[in-house]
């Protein structure tokens, strides 16, 4: 059973040889091939090389195009800061939608036009060509609140939630159309799984999440499913107060950050939700020992049950000892669930 088959079997409730292993790697993968992160983020060939190398070196079941949250915003015309060896970042002092009136004239970019989105499509296509029969191919899009923050600025959008909810909903609707257009192109390029990153969603209160954010996330999840692929959701931070709502989205994998207990997620989301995580990527994975990494993974697995994907709470830090990272797949291979 290869990685692609293993993850599919978990989703379909079929017997597994062992648990899937799908941790997030970005700077760790770039460093693995000695590349500057600027090249990893902007040159699909470098990105593909880094992802394949880290997947093969550490026994991961997938490869993933995901470098930073600024791809879509950059192609929309947002001001983005680029650094030699750090992820690109939005320049919020020059937010694209500092003037809210600009939303009325903003148009979603063509993901096939020259730009960062096209670079992502080229990465996905090359993944499919090189390892698509053995590894699951994943591609990322931004979620409604995360992309709204990229376009408007995180502080401004949080104030807008209270001061101008109508504008926020209009912006979310624009974002959903933008992201679904890119997701469709990624799927056509060869993606088997679309990951939605909506990091900012952990910063709003449960009522705001349920009434304003959740409906747009749900629209994205359902639309991506209708295109014939699976969906993974990643929300950084403390999501314990919105876990039940997240469980109602129908995602095929829910990533849990280390601030949200796996036991609570299982209680709130029910027995069938596939959960990934969620050891502390710094305190345990980077700063711990192979023994402590194994112990913490075992605790997560016990709480999650066998509807479980081995991984960390968020991205593997770039300076994590390789022997600690290797424990992730070693633990996964030691477990033999019936289904």
NORJO-V294732 format. One record per helix or strand. SS is the DSSP state (A for helix, B for strand). FROM is the first residue (numbers start at 1). TO is the last residue. If there is no record, write none. Layout:
# NORJO-V294732
{{SS & FROM & TO} {SS & FROM & TO}}
This chain:
# NORJO-V294732
{{A & 3 & 12} {B & 21 & 21} {A & 27 & 32} {A & 37 & 42} {A & 44 & 58} {B & 62 & 65} {A & 71 & 76} {B & 80 & 81} {B & 89 & 90} {A & 92 & 94} {A & 100 & 105} {A & 116 & 131} {B & 136 & 142} {A & 144 & 152} {A & 154 & 163} {A & 165 & 189} {B & 193 & 197} {A & 199 & 203} {A & 206 & 226} {B & 230 & 234} {A & 240 & 247} {B & 253 & 255} {A & 262 & 269} {B & 275 & 279} {A & 281 & 286} {A & 290 & 304} {B & 308 & 312} {A & 322 & 334}}
